[in-house]
Amino acid sequence: MITDFNQKGKRIGVVAVKGDRVYYSLLNDEVKSFIEAISSEIAVSDQNRQTNYLAVGASGCLERLNSCFLQLYRLAMHEKEIREQAPQQPGEMVGIRKVEALFDFEALLFHSRSALDRVTFFVAKESVPQILVAK
């Protein structure tokens, strides 16, 4: 690989390496490997022009699912922070304002509904032929 970027006309090869997303820590190893297998199948399907449309639809479904995992992770972090600030002695009171947790919970509901809709439309489109009616 060329590291001198001042050489005009030279091709530079870059390899991107994807690591585990931080919110995958919520998942057990079987689910992680299942998601990686799905991602690999999507990549293989994306190389073929005849199955490219399947890869695009499946990739959208997987991204919606990943957004749900992210929101679950964020809620778990809020729970950890709230537990750390909880009263230590009986009768002790603590005021905690966690508007961010409320926003993240609403976002989880939104992303979950969106993921369900995306998967439902993807499966319905692949299993039942769609008939277009011109008006």
N, CA, C and O atoms as a GROMACS GRO file, in nm:
protein
  540
    1MET      N    1   0.084  -0.118   0.000
    1MET     CA    2   0.000   0.000   0.000
    1MET      C    3   0.089   0.124   0.000
    1MET      O    4   0.189   0.130   0.071
    2ILE      N    5   0.050   0.222  -0.080
    2ILE     CA    6   0.126   0.347  -0.089
    2ILE      C    7   0.076   0.441   0.020
    2ILE      O    8  -0.044   0.468   0.032
    3THR      N    9   0.169   0.491   0.099
    3THR     CA   10   0.129   0.586   0.204
    3THR      C   11   0.161   0.729   0.167
    3THR      O   12   0.122   0.820   0.239
    4ASP      N   13   0.230   0.752   0.057
    4ASP     CA   14   0.259   0.887   0.012
    4ASP      C   15   0.144   0.935  -0.076
    4ASP      O   16   0.133   0.895  -0.192
    5PHE      N   17   0.058   1.020  -0.021
    5PHE     CA   18  -0.062   1.064  -0.092
    5PHE      C   19  -0.034   1.177  -0.189
    5PHE      O   20  -0.126   1.227  -0.253
    6ASN      N   21   0.090   1.218  -0.202
    6ASN     CA   22   0.124   1.326  -0.293
    6ASN      C   23   0.159   1.276  -0.433
    6ASN      O   24   0.186   1.357  -0.522
    7GLN      N   25   0.159   1.147  -0.454
    7GLN     CA   26   0.190   1.092  -0.584
    7GLN      C   27   0.066   1.093  -0.671
    7GLN      O   28  -0.026   1.015  -0.649
    8LYS      N   29   0.064   1.179  -0.768
    8LYS     CA   30  -0.051   1.194  -0.855
    8LYS      C   31  -0.062   1.075  -0.950
    8LYS      O   32   0.037   1.030  -1.007
    9GLY      N   33  -0.184   1.026  -0.966
    9GLY     CA   34  -0.209   0.918  -1.061
    9GLY      C   35  -0.186   0.779  -1.006
    9GLY      O   36  -0.209   0.682  -1.078
   10LYS      N   37  -0.142   0.766  -0.885
   10LYS     CA   38  -0.120   0.634  -0.825
   10LYS      C   39  -0.248   0.583  -0.761
   10LYS      O   40  -0.326   0.661  -0.705
   11ARG      N   41  -0.269   0.456  -0.769
   11ARG     CA   42  -0.385   0.395  -0.703
   11ARG      C   43  -0.348   0.356  -0.562
   11ARG      O   44  -0.238   0.307  -0.535
   12ILE      N   45  -0.441   0.379  -0.472
   12ILE     CA   46  -0.418   0.349  -0.332
   12ILE      C   47  -0.522   0.247  -0.288
   12ILE      O   48  -0.642   0.270  -0.305
   13GLY      N   49  -0.477   0.138  -0.234
   13GLY     CA   50  -0.569   0.035  -0.185
   13GLY      C   51  -0.591   0.050  -0.036
   13GLY      O   52  -0.495   0.061   0.041
   14VAL      N   53  -0.716   0.051   0.005
   14VAL     CA   54  -0.750   0.065   0.146
   14VAL      C   55  -0.841  -0.051   0.184
   14VAL      O   56  -0.934  -0.085   0.110
   15VAL      N   57  -0.815  -0.110   0.296
   15VAL     CA   58  -0.898  -0.219   0.344
   15VAL      C   59  -0.966  -0.173   0.473
   15VAL      O   60  -0.900  -0.130   0.567
   16ALA      N   61  -1.098  -0.183   0.477
   16ALA     CA   62  -1.172  -0.148   0.598
   16ALA      C   63  -1.198  -0.276   0.677
   16ALA      O   64  -1.246  -0.375   0.622
   17VAL      N   65  -1.167  -0.273   0.803
   17VAL     CA   66  -1.188  -0.387   0.890
   17VAL      C   67  -1.298  -0.353   0.988
   17VAL      O   68  -1.289  -0.254   1.061
   18LYS      N   69  -1.402  -0.435   0.990
   18LYS     CA   70  -1.516  -0.410   1.076
   18LYS      C   71  -1.499  -0.488   1.206
   18LYS      O   72  -1.472  -0.608   1.203
   19GLY      N   73  -1.514  -0.420   1.315
   19GLY     CA   74  -1.510  -0.487   1.444
   19GLY      C   75  -1.650  -0.505   1.499
   19GLY      O   76  -1.747  -0.460   1.437
   20ASP      N   77  -1.661  -0.569   1.612
   20ASP     CA   78  -1.792  -0.584   1.675
   20ASP      C   79  -1.845  -0.449   1.718
   20ASP      O   80  -1.770  -0.364   1.767
   21ARG      N   81  -1.972  -0.430   1.699
   21ARG     CA   82  -2.035  -0.307   1.747
   21ARG      C   83  -2.047  -0.317   1.898
   21ARG      O   84  -2.067  -0.426   1.952
   22VAL      N   85  -2.036  -0.204   1.965
   22VAL     CA   86  -2.032  -0.204   2.110
   22VAL      C   87  -2.160  -0.261   2.169
   22VAL      O   88  -2.156  -0.324   2.275
   23TYR      N   89  -2.273  -0.242   2.104
   23TYR     CA   90  -2.398  -0.290   2.160
   23TYR      C   91  -2.421  -0.438   2.133
   23TYR      O   92  -2.521  -0.494   2.179
   24TYR      N   93  -2.332  -0.504   2.060
   24TYR     CA   94  -2.343  -0.650   2.044
   24TYR      C   95  -2.311  -0.722   2.174
   24TYR      O   96  -2.332  -0.843   2.184
   25SER      N   97  -2.260  -0.651   2.275
   25SER     CA   98  -2.229  -0.714   2.402
   25SER      C   99  -2.356  -0.763   2.473
   25SER      O  100  -2.347  -0.846   2.564
   26LEU      N  101  -2.472  -0.714   2.431
   26LEU     CA  102  -2.598  -0.761   2.489
   26LEU      C  103  -2.635  -0.900   2.440
   26LEU      O  104  -2.714  -0.970   2.504
   27LEU      N  105  -2.577  -0.940   2.328
   27LEU     CA  106  -2.618  -1.064   2.263
   27LEU      C  107  -2.526  -1.179   2.303
   27LEU      O  108  -2.408  -1.159   2.333
   28ASN      N  109  -2.582  -1.300   2.303
   28ASN     CA  110  -2.495  -1.414   2.330
   28ASN      C  111  -2.421  -1.451   2.201
   28ASN      O  112  -2.450  -1.397   2.095
   29ASP      N  113  -2.326  -1.542   2.212
   29ASP     CA  114  -2.238  -1.573   2.099
   29ASP      C  115  -2.313  -1.634   1.981
   29ASP      O  116  -2.276  -1.610   1.866
   30GLU      N  117  -2.417  -1.713   2.008
   30GLU     CA  118  -2.493  -1.774   1.898
   30GLU      C  119  -2.562  -1.667   1.813
   30GLU      O  120  -2.562  -1.677   1.690
   31VAL      N  121  -2.619  -1.567   1.878
   31VAL     CA  122  -2.687  -1.461   1.804
   31VAL      C  123  -2.586  -1.378   1.726
   31VAL      O  124  -2.612  -1.338   1.612
   32LYS      N  125  -2.471  -1.351   1.787
   32LYS     CA  126  -2.366  -1.276   1.716
   32LYS      C  127  -2.322  -1.350   1.591
   32LYS      O  128  -2.311  -1.291   1.484
   33SER      N  129  -2.298  -1.479   1.604
   33SER     CA  130  -2.254  -1.556   1.487
   33SER      C  131  -2.365  -1.566   1.383
   33SER      O  132  -2.336  -1.571   1.263
   34PHE      N  133  -2.490  -1.571   1.427
   34PHE     CA  134  -2.603  -1.574   1.333
   34PHE      C  135  -2.610  -1.443   1.254
   34PHE      O  136  -2.632  -1.445   1.133
   35ILE      N  137  -2.592  -1.330   1.321
   35ILE     CA  138  -2.594  -1.200   1.253
   35ILE      C  139  -2.478  -1.190   1.155
   35ILE      O  140  -2.494  -1.137   1.045
   36GLU      N  141  -2.360  -1.239   1.194
   36GLU     CA  142  -2.246  -1.236   1.104
   36GLU      C  143  -2.270  -1.327   0.983
   36GLU      O  144  -2.229  -1.293   0.872
   37ALA      N  145  -2.336  -1.441   1.004
   37ALA     CA  146  -2.367  -1.530   0.891
   37ALA      C  147  -2.465  -1.463   0.795
   37ALA      O  148  -2.452  -1.475   0.673
   38ILE      N  149  -2.563  -1.392   0.850
   38ILE     CA  150  -2.658  -1.320   0.765
   38ILE      C  151  -2.584  -1.211   0.687
   38ILE      O  152  -2.609  -1.195   0.567
   39SER      N  153  -2.496  -1.139   0.752
   39SER     CA  154  -2.420  -1.034   0.684
   39SER      C  155  -2.334  -1.092   0.572
   39SER      O  156  -2.321  -1.032   0.465
   40SER      N  157  -2.275  -1.209   0.596
   40SER     CA  158  -2.193  -1.273   0.493
   40SER      C  159  -2.278  -1.316   0.374
   40SER      O  160  -2.238  -1.299   0.259
   41GLU      N  161  -2.396  -1.371   0.402
   41GLU     CA  162  -2.487  -1.410   0.293
   41GLU      C  163  -2.532  -1.289   0.212
   41GLU      O  164  -2.543  -1.296   0.090
   42ILE      N  165  -2.558  -1.179   0.281
   42ILE     CA  166  -2.597  -1.056   0.212
   42ILE      C  167  -2.484  -1.009   0.121
   42ILE      O  168  -2.508  -0.968   0.008
   43ALA      N  169  -2.360  -1.016   0.170
   43ALA     CA  170  -2.246  -0.974   0.089
   43ALA      C  171  -2.229  -1.062  -0.034
   43ALA      O  172  -2.200  -1.011  -0.142
   44VAL      N  173  -2.248  -1.193  -0.018
   44VAL     CA  174  -2.238  -1.284  -0.132
   44VAL      C  175  -2.350  -1.258  -0.232
   44VAL      O  176  -2.327  -1.256  -0.352
   45SER      N  177  -2.469  -1.238  -0.182
   45SER     CA  178  -2.584  -1.212  -0.268
   45SER      C  179  -2.571  -1.078  -0.339
   45SER      O  180  -2.622  -1.062  -0.450
   46ASP      N  181  -2.504  -0.984  -0.278
   46ASP     CA  182  -2.487  -0.852  -0.337
   46ASP      C  183  -2.393  -0.857  -0.458
   46ASP      O  184  -2.401  -0.771  -0.545
   47GLN      N  185  -2.304  -0.955  -0.463
   47GLN     CA  186  -2.210  -0.967  -0.575
   47GLN      C  187  -2.280  -1.013  -0.703
   47GLN      O  188  -2.234  -0.981  -0.814
   48ASN      N  189  -2.388  -1.086  -0.689
   48ASN     CA  190  -2.460  -1.139  -0.803
   48ASN      C  191  -2.568  -1.040  -0.845
   48ASN      O  192  -2.650  -1.000  -0.762
   49ARG      N  193  -2.570  -1.001  -0.970
   49ARG     CA  194  -2.668  -0.902  -1.017
   49ARG      C  195  -2.811  -0.955  -1.010
   49ARG      O  196  -2.904  -0.876  -0.994
   50GLN      N  197  -2.830  -1.086  -1.022
   50GLN     CA  198  -2.965  -1.141  -1.020
   50GLN      C  199  -3.025  -1.143  -0.880
   50GLN      O  200  -3.147  -1.140  -0.865
   51THR      N  201  -2.942  -1.149  -0.778
   51THR     CA  202  -2.992  -1.151  -0.640
   51THR      C  203  -2.959  -1.023  -0.566
   51THR      O  204  -2.972  -1.017  -0.443
   52ASN      N  205  -2.916  -0.922  -0.637
   52ASN     CA  206  -2.877  -0.796  -0.574
   52ASN      C  207  -2.995  -0.732  -0.500
   52ASN      O  208  -2.977  -0.676  -0.392
   53TYR      N  209  -3.114  -0.740  -0.558
   53TYR     CA  210  -3.231  -0.680  -0.493
   53TYR      C  211  -3.263  -0.748  -0.361
   53TYR      O  212  -3.311  -0.683  -0.268
   54LEU      N  213  -3.236  -0.878  -0.351
   54LEU     CA  214  -3.255  -0.948  -0.224
   54LEU      C  215  -3.157  -0.896  -0.119
   54LEU      O  216  -3.193  -0.878  -0.002
   55ALA      N  217  -3.034  -0.872  -0.162
   55ALA     CA  218  -2.932  -0.823  -0.068
   55ALA      C  219  -2.969  -0.686  -0.015
   55ALA      O  220  -2.949  -0.658   0.103
   56VAL      N  221  -3.021  -0.601  -0.101
   56VAL     CA  222  -3.060  -0.467  -0.058
   56VAL      C  223  -3.172  -0.474   0.045
   56VAL      O  224  -3.167  -0.406   0.148
   57GLY      N  225  -3.274  -0.556   0.017
   57GLY     CA  226  -3.385  -0.570   0.111
   57GLY      C  227  -3.343  -0.632   0.243
   57GLY      O  228  -3.384  -0.586   0.349
   58ALA      N  229  -3.261  -0.736   0.237
   58ALA     CA  230  -3.215  -0.803   0.359
   58ALA      C  231  -3.123  -0.712   0.439
   58ALA      O  232  -3.126  -0.712   0.562
   59SER      N  233  -3.042  -0.634   0.370
   59SER     CA  234  -2.953  -0.541   0.439
   59SER      C  235  -3.032  -0.436   0.515
   59SER      O  236  -2.997  -0.398   0.627
   60GLY      N  237  -3.140  -0.388   0.454
   60GLY     CA  238  -3.227  -0.291   0.522
   60GLY      C  239  -3.289  -0.350   0.647
   60GLY      O  240  -3.298  -0.284   0.750
   61CYS      N  241  -3.332  -0.476   0.638
   61CYS     CA  242  -3.390  -0.543   0.756
   61CYS      C  243  -3.286  -0.558   0.867
   61CYS      O  244  -3.317  -0.535   0.984
   62LEU      N  245  -3.165  -0.596   0.829
   62LEU     CA  246  -3.060  -0.614   0.930
   62LEU      C  247  -3.022  -0.482   0.995
   62LEU      O  248  -2.996  -0.477   1.115
   63GLU      N  249  -3.019  -0.374   0.918
   63GLU     CA  250  -2.988  -0.244   0.976
   63GLU      C  251  -3.097  -0.197   1.073
   63GLU      O  252  -3.066  -0.137   1.176
   64ARG      N  253  -3.221  -0.224   1.041
   64ARG     CA  254  -3.331  -0.191   1.133
   64ARG      C  255  -3.315  -0.270   1.262
   64ARG      O  256  -3.336  -0.216   1.371
   65LEU      N  257  -3.278  -0.398   1.251
   65LEU     CA  258  -3.257  -0.481   1.370
   65LEU      C  259  -3.141  -0.428   1.452
   65LEU      O  260  -3.147  -0.426   1.574
   66ASN      N  261  -3.034  -0.385   1.384
   66ASN     CA  262  -2.919  -0.328   1.455
   66ASN      C  263  -2.957  -0.201   1.529
   66ASN      O  264  -2.904  -0.175   1.638
   67SER      N  265  -3.046  -0.122   1.472
   67SER     CA  266  -3.088   0.000   1.542
   67SER      C  267  -3.164  -0.034   1.670
   67SER      O  268  -3.155   0.038   1.769
   68CYS      N  269  -3.239  -0.144   1.669
   68CYS     CA  270  -3.307  -0.190   1.792
   68CYS      C  271  -3.204  -0.231   1.897
   68CYS      O  272  -3.219  -0.198   2.015
   69PHE      N  273  -3.100  -0.304   1.854
   69PHE     CA  274  -2.996  -0.345   1.948
   69PHE      C  275  -2.927  -0.223   2.009
   69PHE      O  276  -2.897  -0.222   2.128
   70LEU      N  277  -2.902  -0.121   1.928
   70LEU     CA  278  -2.839   0.000   1.979
   70LEU      C  279  -2.926   0.067   2.084
   70LEU      O  280  -2.875   0.109   2.188
   71GLN      N  281  -3.055   0.077   2.060
   71GLN     CA  282  -3.144   0.141   2.158
   71GLN      C  283  -3.152   0.058   2.286
   71GLN      O  284  -3.158   0.114   2.395
   72LEU      N  285  -3.153  -0.075   2.274
   72LEU     CA  286  -3.152  -0.160   2.394
   72LEU      C  287  -3.024  -0.139   2.474
   72LEU      O  288  -3.026  -0.135   2.596
   73TYR      N  289  -2.913  -0.126   2.403
   73TYR     CA  290  -2.785  -0.101   2.470
   73TYR      C  291  -2.789   0.032   2.544
   73TYR      O  292  -2.745   0.041   2.658
   74ARG      N  293  -2.841   0.134   2.478
   74ARG     CA  294  -2.848   0.266   2.542
   74ARG      C  295  -2.937   0.262   2.666
   74ARG      O  296  -2.905   0.326   2.767
   75LEU      N  297  -3.047   0.189   2.661
   75LEU     CA  298  -3.133   0.176   2.779
   75LEU      C  299  -3.062   0.101   2.891
   75LEU      O  300  -3.079   0.134   3.009
   76ALA      N  301  -2.983   0.001   2.856
   76ALA     CA  302  -2.906  -0.072   2.957
   76ALA      C  303  -2.804   0.020   3.024
   76ALA      O  304  -2.780   0.009   3.145
   77MET      N  305  -2.745   0.111   2.947
   77MET     CA  306  -2.650   0.207   3.004
   77MET      C  307  -2.723   0.305   3.097
   77MET      O  308  -2.669   0.342   3.202
   78HIS      N  309  -2.843   0.347   3.060
   78HIS     CA  310  -2.922   0.434   3.148
   78HIS      C  311  -2.956   0.362   3.279
   78HIS      O  312  -2.949   0.422   3.387
   79GLU      N  313  -2.992   0.236   3.269
   79GLU     CA  314  -3.024   0.160   3.390
   79GLU      C  315  -2.902   0.151   3.481
   79GLU      O  316  -2.915   0.163   3.603
   80LYS      N  317  -2.787   0.129   3.423
   80LYS     CA  318  -2.664   0.120   3.502
   80LYS      C  319  -2.636   0.252   3.575
   80LYS      O  320  -2.601   0.253   3.692
   81GLU      N  321  -2.654   0.364   3.504
   81GLU     CA  322  -2.631   0.495   3.566
   81GLU      C  323  -2.732   0.522   3.677
   81GLU      O  324  -2.695   0.576   3.781
   82ILE      N  325  -2.857   0.485   3.656
   82ILE     CA  326  -2.960   0.507   3.758
   82ILE      C  327  -2.932   0.422   3.881
   82ILE      O  328  -2.948   0.469   3.994
   83ARG      N  329  -2.890   0.298   3.860
   83ARG     CA  330  -2.859   0.211   3.974
   83ARG      C  331  -2.739   0.263   4.053
   83ARG      O  332  -2.733   0.248   4.175
   84GLU      N  333  -2.643   0.325   3.983
   84GLU     CA  334  -2.527   0.382   4.052
   84GLU      C  335  -2.566   0.501   4.137
   84GLU      O  336  -2.503   0.528   4.239
   85GLN      N  337  -2.670   0.575   4.097
   85GLN     CA  338  -2.714   0.693   4.170
   85GLN      C  339  -2.823   0.661   4.272
   85GLN      O  340  -2.870   0.750   4.343
   86ALA      N  341  -2.864   0.536   4.280
   86ALA     CA  342  -2.972   0.498   4.370
   86ALA      C  343  -2.930   0.518   4.516
   86ALA      O  344  -2.811   0.511   4.548
   87PRO      N  345  -3.026   0.543   4.604
   87PRO     CA  346  -2.995   0.561   4.746
   87PRO      C  347  -2.928   0.436   4.804
   87PRO      O  348  -2.964   0.323   4.772
   88GLN      N  349  -2.829   0.460   4.889
   88GLN     CA  350  -2.756   0.350   4.950
   88GLN      C  351  -2.812   0.310   5.086
   88GLN      O  352  -2.798   0.195   5.128
   89GLN      N  353  -2.875   0.404   5.155
   89GLN     CA  354  -2.928   0.378   5.288
   89GLN      C  355  -3.081   0.381   5.283
   89GLN      O  356  -3.139   0.455   5.204
   90PRO      N  357  -3.147   0.302   5.366
   90PRO     CA  358  -3.294   0.308   5.372
   90PRO      C  359  -3.341   0.446   5.416
   90PRO      O  360  -3.284   0.504   5.508
   91GLY      N  361  -3.442   0.497   5.351
   91GLY     CA  362  -3.497   0.628   5.385
   91GLY      C  363  -3.429   0.743   5.315
   91GLY      O  364  -3.478   0.856   5.321
   92GLU      N  365  -3.319   0.718   5.249
   92GLU     CA  366  -3.247   0.822   5.176
   92GLU      C  367  -3.317   0.844   5.042
   92GLU      O  368  -3.358   0.750   4.975
   93MET      N  369  -3.330   0.972   5.005
   93MET     CA  370  -3.398   1.004   4.879
   93MET      C  371  -3.300   1.071   4.783
   93MET      O  372  -3.212   1.148   4.823
   94VAL      N  373  -3.318   1.039   4.657
   94VAL     CA  374  -3.234   1.098   4.553
   94VAL      C  375  -3.325   1.136   4.437
   94VAL      O  376  -3.408   1.057   4.394
   95GLY      N  377  -3.308   1.258   4.386
   95GLY     CA  378  -3.383   1.300   4.269
   95GLY      C  379  -3.301   1.278   4.144
   95GLY      O  380  -3.191   1.333   4.131
   96ILE      N  381  -3.352   1.199   4.053
   96ILE     CA  382  -3.281   1.168   3.930
   96ILE      C  383  -3.368   1.211   3.812
   96ILE      O  384  -3.484   1.171   3.802
   97ARG      N  385  -3.311   1.290   3.726
   97ARG     CA  386  -3.383   1.330   3.606
   97ARG      C  387  -3.318   1.261   3.487
   97ARG      O  388  -3.202   1.286   3.455
   98LYS      N  389  -3.393   1.175   3.424
   98LYS     CA  390  -3.340   1.098   3.313
   98LYS      C  391  -3.431   1.112   3.192
   98LYS      O  392  -3.497   1.016   3.152
   99VAL      N  393  -3.434   1.230   3.136
   99VAL     CA  394  -3.513   1.254   3.016
   99VAL      C  395  -3.454   1.176   2.898
   99VAL      O  396  -3.527   1.130   2.810
  100GLU      N  397  -3.321   1.161   2.897
  100GLU     CA  398  -3.257   1.088   2.789
  100GLU      C  399  -3.306   0.943   2.784
  100GLU      O  400  -3.321   0.886   2.676
  101ALA      N  401  -3.330   0.884   2.900
  101ALA     CA  402  -3.380   0.746   2.904
  101ALA      C  403  -3.519   0.738   2.843
  101ALA      O  404  -3.552   0.643   2.773
  102LEU      N  405  -3.601   0.839   2.869
  102LEU     CA  406  -3.734   0.844   2.809
  102LEU      C  407  -3.724   0.855   2.657
  102LEU      O  408  -3.795   0.785   2.585
  103PHE      N  409  -3.635   0.941   2.609
  103PHE     CA  410  -3.617   0.956   2.465
  103PHE      C  411  -3.567   0.827   2.402
  103PHE      O  412  -3.612   0.788   2.294
  104ASP      N  413  -3.474   0.760   2.470
  104ASP     CA  414  -3.421   0.635   2.415
  104ASP      C  415  -3.526   0.525   2.417
  104ASP      O  416  -3.528   0.440   2.328
  105PHE      N  417  -3.614   0.525   2.518
  105PHE     CA  418  -3.722   0.426   2.520
  105PHE      C  419  -3.819   0.450   2.406
  105PHE      O  420  -3.863   0.356   2.340
  106GLU      N  421  -3.854   0.577   2.382
  106GLU     CA  422  -3.942   0.609   2.269
  106GLU      C  423  -3.875   0.571   2.137
  106GLU      O  424  -3.942   0.522   2.046
  107ALA      N  425  -3.744   0.594   2.127
  107ALA     CA  426  -3.672   0.556   2.006
  107ALA      C  427  -3.671   0.405   1.988
  107ALA      O  428  -3.679   0.356   1.876
  108LEU      N  429  -3.660   0.331   2.099
  108LEU     CA  430  -3.666   0.185   2.091
  108LEU      C  431  -3.801   0.140   2.035
  108LEU      O  432  -3.806   0.052   1.950
  109LEU      N  433  -3.909   0.200   2.084
  109LEU     CA  434  -4.042   0.166   2.032
  109LEU      C  435  -4.052   0.196   1.883
  109LEU      O  436  -4.105   0.116   1.806
  110PHE      N  437  -4.001   0.311   1.842
  110PHE     CA  438  -4.004   0.350   1.702
  110PHE      C  439  -3.923   0.253   1.617
  110PHE      O  440  -3.972   0.204   1.515
  111HIS      N  441  -3.800   0.224   1.658
  111HIS     CA  442  -3.714   0.137   1.579
  111HIS      C  443  -3.765  -0.007   1.577
  111HIS      O  444  -3.750  -0.077   1.477
  112SER      N  445  -3.825  -0.051   1.686
  112SER     CA  446  -3.881  -0.187   1.688
  112SER      C  447  -3.997  -0.199   1.591
  112SER      O  448  -4.007  -0.296   1.516
  113ARG      N  449  -4.085  -0.100   1.592
  113ARG     CA  450  -4.198  -0.102   1.499
  113ARG      C  451  -4.148  -0.093   1.355
  113ARG      O  452  -4.200  -0.161   1.266
  114SER      N  453  -4.048  -0.011   1.332
  114SER     CA  454  -3.991   0.005   1.199
  114SER      C  455  -3.925  -0.125   1.152
  114SER      O  456  -3.939  -0.163   1.036
  115ALA      N  457  -3.854  -0.193   1.241
  115ALA     CA  458  -3.789  -0.320   1.205
  115ALA      C  459  -3.893  -0.426   1.173
  115ALA      O  460  -3.878  -0.501   1.077
  116LEU      N  461  -3.999  -0.432   1.252
  116LEU     CA  462  -4.105  -0.529   1.225
  116LEU      C  463  -4.171  -0.502   1.090
  116LEU      O  464  -4.196  -0.595   1.014
  117ASP      N  465  -4.199  -0.375   1.061
  117ASP     CA  466  -4.258  -0.340   0.932
  117ASP      C  467  -4.166  -0.376   0.817
  117ASP      O  468  -4.210  -0.430   0.716
  118ARG      N  469  -4.039  -0.346   0.833
  118ARG     CA  470  -3.943  -0.373   0.725
  118ARG      C  471  -3.931  -0.522   0.696
  118ARG      O  472  -3.931  -0.563   0.580
  119VAL      N  473  -3.922  -0.602   0.801
  119VAL     CA  474  -3.912  -0.747   0.782
  119VAL      C  475  -4.042  -0.802   0.724
  119VAL      O  476  -4.039  -0.888   0.636
  120THR      N  477  -4.155  -0.752   0.772
  120THR     CA  478  -4.284  -0.799   0.721
  120THR      C  479  -4.299  -0.770   0.573
  120THR      O  480  -4.339  -0.857   0.496
  121PHE      N  481  -4.266  -0.648   0.531
  121PHE     CA  482  -4.276  -0.613   0.389
  121PHE      C  483  -4.178  -0.693   0.305
  121PHE      O  484  -4.211  -0.734   0.194
  122PHE      N  485  -4.057  -0.717   0.358
  122PHE     CA  486  -3.958  -0.794   0.284
  122PHE      C  487  -4.005  -0.937   0.262
  122PHE      O  488  -3.998  -0.990   0.152
  123VAL      N  489  -4.053  -1.000   0.370
  123VAL     CA  490  -4.100  -1.139   0.360
  123VAL      C  491  -4.224  -1.148   0.271
  123VAL      O  492  -4.236  -1.239   0.190
  124ALA      N  493  -4.315  -1.054   0.288
  124ALA     CA  494  -4.437  -1.055   0.205
  124ALA      C  495  -4.404  -1.037   0.058
  124ALA      O  496  -4.465  -1.102  -0.027
  125LYS      N  497  -4.311  -0.951   0.028
  125LYS     CA  498  -4.275  -0.926  -0.111
  125LYS      C  499  -4.209  -1.048  -0.173
  125LYS      O  500  -4.229  -1.075  -0.292
  126GLU      N  501  -4.130  -1.122  -0.096
  126GLU     CA  502  -4.062  -1.238  -0.149
  126GLU      C  503  -4.150  -1.361  -0.154
  126GLU      O  504  -4.128  -1.449  -0.238
  127SER      N  505  -4.249  -1.371  -0.066
  127SER     CA  506  -4.331  -1.491  -0.062
  127SER      C  507  -4.459  -1.480  -0.145
  127SER      O  508  -4.506  -1.580  -0.198
  128VAL      N  509  -4.514  -1.360  -0.156
  128VAL     CA  510  -4.638  -1.342  -0.232
  128VAL      C  511  -4.606  -1.247  -0.348
  128VAL      O  512  -4.561  -1.135  -0.326
  129PRO      N  513  -4.630  -1.291  -0.471
  129PRO     CA  514  -4.602  -1.201  -0.582
  129PRO      C  515  -4.690  -1.077  -0.576
  129PRO      O  516  -4.811  -1.086  -0.555
  130GLN      N  517  -4.629  -0.964  -0.595
  130GLN     CA  518  -4.702  -0.838  -0.591
  130GLN      C  519  -4.761  -0.810  -0.728
  130GLN      O  520  -4.693  -0.822  -0.830
  131ILE      N  521  -4.886  -0.773  -0.731
  131ILE     CA  522  -4.954  -0.741  -0.855
  131ILE      C  523  -4.975  -0.591  -0.859
  131ILE      O  524  -5.038  -0.533  -0.771
  132LEU      N  525  -4.921  -0.530  -0.962
  132LEU     CA  526  -4.937  -0.386  -0.978
  132LEU      C  527  -5.058  -0.361  -1.066
  132LEU      O  528  -5.070  -0.417  -1.175
  133VAL      N  529  -5.145  -0.277  -1.019
  133VAL     CA  530  -5.265  -0.242  -1.093
  133VAL      C  531  -5.255  -0.096  -1.134
  133VAL      O  532  -5.242  -0.008  -1.049
  134ALA      N  533  -5.260  -0.072  -1.263
  134ALA     CA  534  -5.254   0.066  -1.312
  134ALA      C  535  -5.394   0.124  -1.312
  134ALA      O  536  -5.490   0.059  -1.354
  135LYS      N  537  -5.405   0.247  -1.267
  135LYS     CA  538  -5.536   0.311  -1.263
  135LYS      C  539  -5.549   0.407  -1.377
  135LYS      O  540  -5.653   0.472  -1.391
   0.00000   0.00000   0.00000
